[in-house]
Amino acid sequence: MKNHQDISQSIYQEIKTANNILLISHKKPDGDTLGSNLALVNLLKKKKKNITSFCADPIPENLQFLPNSHIMTDDHKMFIEKYDLVITLDCSNLEYAGVDGLI
């Protein structure tokens, strides 16, 4: 069984080699899922990655102040695009993210 350091290194390598990355937050977004998604958007933009940030539901008005929230989409049409890497944030499965069957 891999230890946490090996898992972290594997994740880092996947991110490093990917160019087109899809970040998915869970439906009915709260501050945890949006904060983690948008913080990762910020980091990956600095690394010159092509990022799509998605949530099945719109961002609540009281959280729209978060940096990069304007680039998050709830448009399911973005699933026709091809991605090198898909990362879900703050969700245990694709059903909870509201994208089961779309990926």
C-alpha positions in Angstrom: 0.0 0.0 0.0 1.3 3.5 -0.9 2.0 6.0 1.8 0.7 9.6 1.7 4.0 10.9 0.4 3.9 8.5 -2.6 0.2 9.4 -3.3 1.0 13.1 -3.1 3.9 12.7 -5.5 1.7 10.7 -7.9 -0.9 13.5 -7.8 1.8 16.1 -8.4 3.1 14.2 -11.4 -0.4 13.9 -13.0 -0.9 17.7 -12.5 2.5 18.5 -13.9 2.0 16.5 -17.1 -1.6 17.6 -17.8 -2.3 20.6 -19.9 -6.2 20.7 -19.9 -7.5 20.2 -16.5 -11.2 20.1 -15.3 -11.9 20.9 -11.7 -15.3 19.8 -10.3 -17.0 21.0 -7.1 -20.0 19.3 -5.6 -23.5 20.4 -6.4 -25.2 22.9 -4.0 -21.7 24.5 -3.5 -20.6 25.7 -0.1 -17.5 27.6 1.0 -15.4 24.4 1.4 -15.8 23.1 -2.2 -15.6 26.6 -3.8 -12.6 27.6 -1.7 -10.6 24.5 -2.6 -11.7 24.6 -6.3 -10.9 28.3 -6.7 -7.6 28.1 -4.8 -6.5 25.3 -7.1 -7.6 27.4 -10.1 -5.3 30.1 -8.9 -2.3 27.8 -8.5 -2.8 26.1 -11.8 -3.2 29.4 -13.7 0.2 30.4 -12.3 1.6 27.1 -13.7 0.1 28.1 -17.2 -2.4 25.2 -17.2 -5.7 25.4 -19.2 -8.4 25.2 -16.5 -12.1 24.6 -16.6 -13.8 25.0 -13.3 -17.3 23.5 -13.0 -20.1 23.2 -10.5 -23.5 21.7 -11.4 -25.3 24.5 -9.5 -24.6 28.2 -9.6 -22.4 29.8 -7.0 -24.6 31.3 -4.2 -24.7 35.1 -4.2 -23.0 35.3 -0.8 -19.9 33.5 -2.1 -19.5 35.3 -5.5 -16.9 37.5 -3.9 -14.4 34.7 -4.0 -11.4 35.3 -6.3 -11.8 33.5 -9.7 -15.5 32.7 -9.0 -16.4 34.5 -12.3 -14.7 31.7 -14.3 -16.6 28.8 -12.7 -19.3 27.5 -15.0 -22.5 25.4 -14.5 -22.8 24.9 -18.3 -22.9 21.2 -19.0 -21.8 21.8 -22.6 -18.2 22.0 -21.4 -18.3 18.2 -21.0 -17.8 17.8 -24.8 -14.3 19.0 -24.4 -11.4 16.6 -23.8 -9.4 16.9 -20.6 -6.0 15.4 -19.7 -7.0 15.3 -16.0 -10.2 15.6 -14.0 -10.0 16.6 -10.3 -13.0 16.5 -8.0 -12.9 18.7 -4.9 -14.7 18.1 -1.6 -16.9 15.3 -3.0 -16.6 11.6 -2.5 -18.1 10.5 -5.9 -19.3 11.8 -9.2 -23.0 11.5 -8.2 -22.5 13.9 -5.3 -20.8 16.2 -7.8 -23.8 16.1 -10.0 -21.9 14.8 -13.0 -22.5 11.0 -12.8 -22.7 9.7 -16.4 -21.2 12.9 -17.9 -17.6 12.0 -17.6 
